Amino acid sequence: MTRTPRSGRSASKTGLLVGQLTSRVPRGFTKADNNPRVVGVAKRMEHHDLLSGLVRLHVLHHAAEEPIYGQWMIDELARHGYRLSPGTLYPMLAKMERDGYLTCHAEREGRTSRKLYSITEKGRAGLAVARMRLRELVREAGQG
C-alpha cells in the first residue's frame, strides 16, 4: 500500500514522492539541532563553500604534476584534512573538465578502468593566477 501526502495534493505539486514523509522543524532551528549525528556532519561541512576553492586548487596542483584519478585525489585530500566523498569529488572533476581546466581520458588495466585527469593550458594559467593571489594573501595575513 502506498501513501499519498496528507494534504491530498499530488506528489508533483508538493515536491514529495509517494510514501515520503516530512517532519516540521520549529522556526529558527534545523534538524541538525536535535541530531548529534547530523551535528557532526554540519561541523565537518562548516566552511564548505569557502574551502571548496582550495580543493579545486589542490586538484589543479596535482594534475599539473601528473595525471590523477578520483580515489587517489580523495586520499590525498584526506591527508590535508579535507573529507570528500566520491559524490562530491567526481562532479567537481567533471565540472572542471567542462570548464576547460582539466582533460580526461580512460585507462584500462585488466578489469579496472580509471578516468585520468590532466591539467590543460587554461588550468595552468588559472593555477598560476591563484598561486600569485595566495602568496599575496599569505603576505597580507602574516602581517596581522
C-alpha positions in Angstrom: 0.0 0.0 0.0 1.4 3.4 -1.0 0.7 6.6 1.0 -0.1 9.9 -0.5 0.8 13.2 1.1 -1.7 14.3 3.8 -2.6 17.4 2.0 -4.4 15.4 -0.6 -2.3 17.1 -3.3 -0.5 15.1 -5.8 3.2 14.3 -5.3 4.3 16.6 -8.1 2.6 19.6 -6.5 4.1 19.0 -3.1 7.5 18.1 -4.3 7.3 14.8 -2.4 7.5 11.3 -3.7 4.6 9.0 -2.8 5.3 7.5 0.6 7.8 10.2 1.6 7.1 11.9 5.0 8.3 15.2 6.2 8.7 16.5 9.7 8.2 20.1 10.7 11.1 21.9 12.4 10.4 24.9 14.5 11.3 28.3 13.0 14.9 29.2 13.8 16.0 25.6 14.3 17.3 22.9 11.9 17.1 19.2 12.1 20.8 19.2 13.0 20.0 20.9 16.3 18.4 17.7 17.6 20.5 15.1 15.9 24.1 14.5 17.2 25.0 12.6 14.0 23.9 15.5 11.8 25.7 18.0 14.0 29.0 16.1 13.4 28.4 16.3 9.6 27.5 20.0 10.0 30.8 20.7 11.8 32.8 19.0 9.0 30.9 21.0 6.4 31.1 24.3 8.4 33.2 26.2 5.9 32.5 24.1 2.8 31.8 27.0 0.4 35.0 28.8 1.5 37.2 25.7 1.3 35.9 24.3 -2.0 38.1 26.7 -3.9 41.2 25.4 -2.1 40.2 21.8 -3.0 40.0 22.8 -6.7 43.5 24.3 -6.4 44.8 21.1 -4.9 43.3 19.2 -7.8 44.9 21.5 -10.3 48.3 21.4 -8.5 48.4 17.6 -8.5 47.0 17.3 -12.1 49.9 19.6 -13.2 52.4 17.2 -11.7 51.0 14.0 -13.2 47.6 12.6 -14.3 45.3 12.0 -11.3 42.3 9.8 -10.7 39.4 10.3 -8.3 40.1 7.8 -5.5 43.8 8.9 -5.3 42.7 12.5 -5.1 40.2 11.7 -2.3 43.0 10.0 -0.3 45.4 12.9 -1.0 42.9 15.5 0.1 42.2 13.5 3.3 45.9 13.7 4.1 45.4 17.5 4.1 42.3 17.4 6.3 39.6 17.5 3.6 37.0 14.8 3.7 35.3 14.4 0.4 33.1 11.7 -0.8 33.1 10.4 -4.4 29.7 12.0 -4.7 31.4 15.4 -4.1 34.7 15.0 -5.9 33.6 13.4 -9.2 31.0 16.1 -10.1 33.7 18.7 -9.2 36.2 16.9 -11.6 33.5 16.7 -14.3 32.8 20.5 -13.9 36.5 21.3 -14.0 36.7 19.3 -17.2 33.6 21.0 -18.7 35.1 24.4 -17.8 38.3 23.6 -19.6 40.7 23.3 -16.6 41.2 19.5 -16.9 41.1 16.9 -19.7 40.1 13.3 -19.0 40.9 10.0 -20.6 40.0 6.5 -19.6 42.8 4.0 -18.9 42.1 0.3 -18.7 44.2 -2.1 -16.7 42.8 -5.6 -16.7 39.2 -5.4 -15.5 39.8 -2.0 -13.9 39.0 1.2 -15.8 40.1 4.6 -14.5 39.5 8.1 -15.6 42.7 10.0 -15.5 42.6 13.8 -15.3 45.4 16.1 -16.6 45.7 19.9 -16.4 45.1 22.0 -19.5 46.7 25.2 -20.6 43.7 27.1 -19.2 44.2 25.1 -15.9 47.9 26.0 -15.8 47.0 29.7 -16.3 44.4 29.6 -13.6 46.7 27.9 -11.2 49.4 30.5 -11.8 47.0 33.3 -11.1 45.7 31.5 -7.9 49.3 30.9 -6.7 50.0 34.6 -7.1 46.9 35.6 -5.2 47.6 33.1 -2.5 51.1 34.5 -2.0 49.6 38.0 -1.7 47.1 36.8 0.8 49.7 35.0 2.9 51.9 38.1 3.0 49.0 40.3 4.0 47.6 37.8 6.5 51.0 37.2 8.0 51.3 40.9 8.9 48.1 40.8 11.1 
